[in-house]
Amino acid sequence: MAKKFSQLRAGMSAQALAKSQQKAKALLGEMPLQELRLARGLSQQSLAEALQVQQPAVAKLEKRTDMYLSTLRHHIRAMGGELDIIARFPDGEVRIKSFSDTD
């Protein structure tokens, strides 16, 4: 018989619980566009309306592995967010401002 997640979590050690929470936080910190849209509670149709495109265009965009930054920025804005480009180096991070907003 299947157990409820709350029961499983209650039986976890403090160390296992901390590790689980850390992994969950890491997974929530990065996700594909489709999962991000779903996490924001948006359907492809509602996002298509915000972008003023047809629903199949949203489905196609979510499957792409390569796109213009302006396209990605527009998509993220339609979900209510802002896109930042960050370069990470061993000695720190730099926010790239070269991709100015032309909208």
N, CA, C and O of each residue as an XYZ file, in Angstrom:
412
protein
N       0.839     -1.183      0.000
C       0.000      0.000      0.000
C       0.883      1.245      0.000
O       1.896      1.299      0.697
N       0.496      2.220     -0.771
C       1.262      3.458     -0.880
C       1.106      4.297      0.390
O       0.043      4.342      1.009
N       2.206      4.959      0.753
C       2.181      5.845      1.914
C       2.095      7.280      1.446
O       2.540      7.617      0.349
N       1.526      8.111      2.276
C       1.491      9.535      1.981
C       2.897     10.100      2.148
O       3.677      9.636      2.979
N       3.204     11.119      1.332
C       4.528     11.729      1.404
C       4.786     12.307      2.791
O       5.912     12.254      3.287
N       3.751     12.856      3.416
C       3.930     13.430      4.753
C       4.358     12.364      5.763
O       5.118     12.659      6.685
N       3.875     11.124      5.596
C       4.272     10.031      6.476
C       5.725      9.654      6.224
O       6.486      9.420      7.162
N       6.102      9.597      4.961
C       7.493      9.271      4.634
C       8.442     10.333      5.171
O       9.494     10.015      5.725
N       8.064     11.595      5.004
C       8.901     12.697      5.470
C       9.026     12.672      6.996
O      10.092     12.964      7.539
N       7.948     12.326      7.678
C       7.975     12.271      9.141
C       8.941     11.203      9.647
O       9.483     11.327     10.746
N       9.160     10.156      8.853
C      10.058      9.085      9.263
C      11.510      9.304      8.885
O      12.367      8.479      9.200
N      11.796     10.423      8.203
C      13.169     10.694      7.765
C      13.996     11.279      8.905
O      13.486     11.994      9.767
N      15.281     10.956      8.882
C      16.187     11.553      9.861
C      16.364     13.034      9.526
O      16.056     13.468      8.416
N      16.860     13.796     10.487
C      17.092     15.230     10.257
C      18.077     15.441      9.122
O      17.923     16.364      8.322
N      19.102     14.577      9.052
C      20.108     14.693      8.002
C      19.491     14.396      6.630
O      19.752     15.121      5.671
N      18.689     13.354      6.527
C      18.048     12.994      5.262
C      17.052     14.068      4.835
O      16.944     14.382      3.650
N      16.330     14.626      5.793
C      15.373     15.685      5.501
C      16.082     16.929      4.974
O      15.619     17.551      4.018
N      17.194     17.287      5.591
C      17.963     18.453      5.142
C      18.500     18.235      3.735
O      18.459     19.138      2.899
N      19.003     17.032      3.479
C      19.523     16.706      2.150
C      18.406     16.759      1.107
O      18.611     17.249     -0.004
N      17.240     16.260      1.464
C      16.093     16.268      0.563
C      15.646     17.699      0.254
O      15.353     18.028     -0.895
N      15.598     18.530      1.266
C      15.199     19.925      1.069
C      16.214     20.675      0.214
O      15.835     21.511     -0.607
N      17.495     20.386      0.398
C      18.543     21.023     -0.394
C      18.424     20.622     -1.864
O      18.560     21.462     -2.754
N      18.171     19.344     -2.113
C      18.027     18.875     -3.485
C      16.781     19.462     -4.140
O      16.815     19.838     -5.311
N      15.693     19.542     -3.399
C      14.457     20.130     -3.930
C      14.668     21.593     -4.296
O      14.188     22.051     -5.332
N      15.380     22.323     -3.454
C      15.667     23.738     -3.719
C      16.510     23.890     -4.980
O      16.272     24.794     -5.781
N      17.490     23.013     -5.158
C      18.342     23.055     -6.352
C      17.531     22.759     -7.607
O      17.712     23.411     -8.635
N      16.639     21.779     -7.526
C      15.807     21.434     -8.680
C      14.858     22.563     -9.042
O      14.597     22.793    -10.223
N      14.340     23.271     -8.049
C      13.446     24.396     -8.315
C      14.198     25.602     -8.859
O      13.587     26.497     -9.443
N      15.508     25.638     -8.676
C      16.317     26.755     -9.133
C      16.599     26.724    -10.627
O      17.035     27.726    -11.194
N      16.358     25.601    -11.266
C      16.562     25.510    -12.705
C      15.545     24.543    -13.289
O      15.333     23.450    -12.765
N      14.924     24.960    -14.377
C      13.926     24.116    -15.016
C      13.713     24.546    -16.459
O      13.975     25.695    -16.816
N      13.241     23.626    -17.285
C      12.930     23.971    -18.670
C      11.772     24.970    -18.739
O      11.023     25.124    -17.775
N      11.630     25.645    -19.877
C      10.575     26.649    -20.041
C       9.185     26.073    -19.778
O       8.352     26.727    -19.151
N       8.933     24.860    -20.249
C       7.616     24.257    -20.049
C       7.308     24.095    -18.564
O       6.204     24.413    -18.120
N       8.276     23.604    -17.799
C       8.062     23.435    -16.357
C       7.915     24.786    -15.664
O       7.126     24.922    -14.728
N       8.667     25.783    -16.117
C       8.548     27.124    -15.551
C       7.144     27.668    -15.795
O       6.527     28.236    -14.894
N       6.643     27.494    -17.018
C       5.287     27.952    -17.337
C       4.275     27.264    -16.433
O       3.387     27.914    -15.882
N       4.409     25.949    -16.278
C       3.482     25.200    -15.426
C       3.591     25.633    -13.963
O       2.577     25.751    -13.274
N       4.807     25.867    -13.492
C       5.018     26.314    -12.114
C       4.392     27.687    -11.879
O       3.982     28.004    -10.762
N       4.319     28.500    -12.929
C       3.695     29.819    -12.838
C       2.180     29.740    -12.985
O       1.491     30.757    -12.903
N       1.656     28.520    -13.204
C       0.215     28.316    -13.310
C      -0.370     28.786    -14.630
O      -1.536     29.176    -14.696
N       0.441     28.749    -15.682
C      -0.017     29.211    -16.986
C      -0.195     28.040    -17.948
O       0.584     27.088    -17.924
N      -1.215     28.112    -18.786
C      -1.382     27.142    -19.860
C      -0.677     27.670    -21.098
O      -0.355     28.856    -21.175
N      -0.437     26.798    -22.062
C       0.151     27.255    -23.312
C      -0.771     28.276    -23.978
O      -0.301     29.243    -24.578
N      -2.074     28.062    -23.874
C      -3.030     28.972    -24.495
C      -2.984     30.358    -23.857
O      -2.984     31.365    -24.565
N      -2.946     30.418    -22.523
C      -2.917     31.727    -21.862
C      -1.606     32.463    -22.147
O      -1.596     33.686    -22.291
N      -0.512     31.722    -22.228
C       0.764     32.343    -22.556
C       0.757     32.816    -24.007
O       1.280     33.887    -24.317
N       0.168     32.020    -24.893
C       0.059     32.415    -26.305
C      -0.726     33.719    -26.433
O      -0.362     34.586    -27.227
N      -1.790     33.861    -25.664
C      -2.582     35.096    -25.699
C      -1.752     36.283    -25.231
O      -1.829     37.363    -25.817
N      -0.961     36.094    -24.181
C      -0.105     37.175    -23.682
C       0.968     37.551    -24.699
O       1.345     38.717    -24.813
N       1.458     36.549    -25.440
C       2.486     36.782    -26.451
C       1.902     37.208    -27.798
O       2.635     37.590    -28.711
N       0.588     37.138    -27.908
C      -0.135     37.449    -29.147
C       0.320     36.545    -30.293
O       0.584     36.999    -31.406
N       0.401     35.243    -29.978
C       0.726     34.218    -30.970
C      -0.271     33.072    -30.800
O      -1.080     33.076    -29.872
N      -0.206     32.099    -31.695
C      -1.044     30.910    -31.584
C      -0.416     29.915    -30.608
O       0.802     29.915    -30.426
N      -1.224     29.078    -29.986
C      -0.750     28.096    -29.002
C       0.343     27.190    -29.554
O       1.295     26.909    -28.826
N       0.265     26.708    -30.816
C       1.351     25.850    -31.319
C       2.719     26.544    -31.329
O       3.749     25.875    -31.239
N       2.736     27.873    -31.436
C       4.011     28.606    -31.411
C       4.661     28.500    -30.035
O       5.885     28.422    -29.931
N       3.854     28.497    -28.986
C       4.376     28.343    -27.618
C       4.930     26.934    -27.443
O       6.012     26.751    -26.885
N       4.185     25.938    -27.923
C       4.652     24.548    -27.820
C       5.980     24.380    -28.546
O       6.889     23.724    -28.037
N       6.096     24.967    -29.727
C       7.334     24.865    -30.509
C       8.490     25.554    -29.792
O       9.598     25.020    -29.750
N       8.243     26.727    -29.233
C       9.287     27.474    -28.530
C       9.794     26.701    -27.320
O      10.994     26.692    -27.046
N       8.885     26.051    -26.593
C       9.276     25.305    -25.395
C      10.160     24.105    -25.718
O      10.890     23.626    -24.850
N      10.105     23.618    -26.946
C      10.910     22.468    -27.345
C      12.262     22.870    -27.908
O      13.141     22.024    -28.074
N      12.438     24.150    -28.202
C      13.685     24.612    -28.819
C      14.837     24.565    -27.825
O      14.655     24.793    -26.629
N      16.010     24.268    -28.336
C      17.214     24.281    -27.503
C      18.077     25.498    -27.814
O      19.067     25.754    -27.128
N      17.700     26.247    -28.849
C      18.471     27.418    -29.255
C      17.494     28.497    -29.714
O      16.605     28.220    -30.518
N      17.648     29.715    -29.216
C      16.767     30.805    -29.624
C      17.452     32.135    -29.376
O      18.452     32.207    -28.662
N      16.912     33.177    -29.964
C      17.433     34.521    -29.724
C      17.153     34.935    -28.285
O      16.138     34.546    -27.707
N      18.041     35.713    -27.719
C      17.821     36.221    -26.360
C      16.568     37.082    -26.307
O      15.835     37.047    -25.318
N      16.315     37.852    -27.357
C      15.126     38.702    -27.385
C      13.848     37.866    -27.333
O      12.867     38.275    -26.712
N      13.853     36.702    -27.978
C      12.695     35.805    -27.947
C      12.500     35.257    -26.542
O      11.381     35.229    -26.028
N      13.586     34.824    -25.927
C      13.510     34.303    -24.562
C      13.075     35.399    -23.596
O      12.254     35.149    -22.714
N      13.611     36.608    -23.746
C      13.235     37.732    -22.882
C      11.734     38.016    -22.986
O      11.062     38.218    -21.974
N      11.218     38.028    -24.213
C       9.793     38.291    -24.441
C       8.939     37.201    -23.789
O       7.910     37.492    -23.179
N       9.368     35.958    -23.922
C       8.662     34.809    -23.341
C       8.627     34.917    -21.810
O       7.581     34.714    -21.192
N       9.761     35.233    -21.216
C       9.846     35.358    -19.754
C       8.987     36.526    -19.267
O       8.308     36.409    -18.246
N       9.009     37.644    -19.982
C       8.176     38.794    -19.605
C       6.696     38.461    -19.661
O       5.920     38.924    -18.825
N       6.300     37.658    -20.644
C       4.894     37.261    -20.755
C       4.458     36.420    -19.560
O       3.271     36.359    -19.237
N       5.420     35.771    -18.904
C       5.128     35.003    -17.690
C       5.215     35.864    -16.437
O       4.959     35.387    -15.331
N       5.579     37.140    -16.609
C       5.656     38.041    -15.466
C       7.043     38.195    -14.885
O       7.193     38.730    -13.786
N       8.065     37.737    -15.596
C       9.427     37.800    -15.067
C      10.333     38.715    -15.876
O       9.902     39.364    -16.830
N      11.580     38.751    -15.478
C      12.628     39.506    -16.170
C      13.791     38.548    -16.416
O      14.062     37.671    -15.595
N      14.466     38.714    -17.530
C      15.593     37.859    -17.881
C      16.896     38.589    -17.615
O      17.086     39.714    -18.077
N      17.792     37.958    -16.876
C      19.136     38.473    -16.640
C      20.127     37.457    -17.186
O      19.925     36.250    -17.054
N      21.199     37.949    -17.798
C      22.259     37.077    -18.290
C      23.446     37.228    -17.341
O      23.975     38.326    -17.169
N      23.856     36.126    -16.729
C      24.929     36.128    -15.741
C      26.063     35.221    -16.229
O      25.827     34.070    -16.594
N      27.279     35.740    -16.232
C      28.453     34.927    -16.537
C      29.109     34.557    -15.214
O      29.390     35.429    -14.391
N      29.354     33.263    -15.008
C      29.957     32.784    -13.757
C      31.389     32.349    -14.017
O      31.667     31.581    -14.937
N      32.283     32.853    -13.193
C      33.702     32.528    -13.273
C      34.149     32.007    -11.908
O      33.452     32.217    -10.915
N      35.286     31.337    -11.841
C      35.754     30.838    -10.546
C      35.891     31.945     -9.494
O      35.734     31.687     -8.301
N      36.182     33.173     -9.933
C      36.381     34.248     -8.953
C      35.176     35.175     -8.810
O      35.282     36.218     -8.165
N      34.038     34.819     -9.397
C      32.843     35.642     -9.208
C      31.896     35.610    -10.391
O      32.117     34.906    -11.376
N      30.834     36.394    -10.264
C      29.798     36.477    -11.290
C      29.736     37.889    -11.855
O      30.057     38.860    -11.170
N      29.314     37.990    -13.124
C      29.162     39.283    -13.781
C      27.834     39.270    -14.527
O      27.558     38.346    -15.292
N      27.016     40.286    -14.306
C      25.768     40.438    -15.047
C      26.099     41.112    -16.374
O      26.679     42.198    -16.395
N      25.733     40.471    -17.477
C      26.029     40.989    -18.807
C      24.961     41.992    -19.202
O      23.772     41.673    -19.211
N      25.389     43.214    -19.532
C      24.445     44.257    -19.912
C      24.492     44.560    -21.408
O      23.771     45.443    -21.873
N      25.316     43.857    -22.166
C      25.478     44.105    -23.603
C      24.196     43.835    -24.394
O      23.989     44.400    -25.468
N      23.349     42.975    -23.856
C      22.120     42.612    -24.553
C      21.019     43.565    -24.118
O      20.083     43.170    -23.423
N      21.134     44.819    -24.528
C      20.184     45.840    -24.088
C      18.794     45.535    -24.620
O      18.627     44.926    -25.677
N      17.824     45.967    -23.874
C      16.433     45.779    -24.221
C      16.060     46.778    -25.319
O      16.177     47.990    -25.136
N      15.615     46.258    -26.444
C      15.245     47.137    -27.561
C      13.748     47.284    -27.697
O      13.280     47.919    -28.643
N      12.971     46.709    -26.771
C      11.502     46.810    -26.829
C      11.046     48.205    -26.497
O       9.846     48.478    -26.496
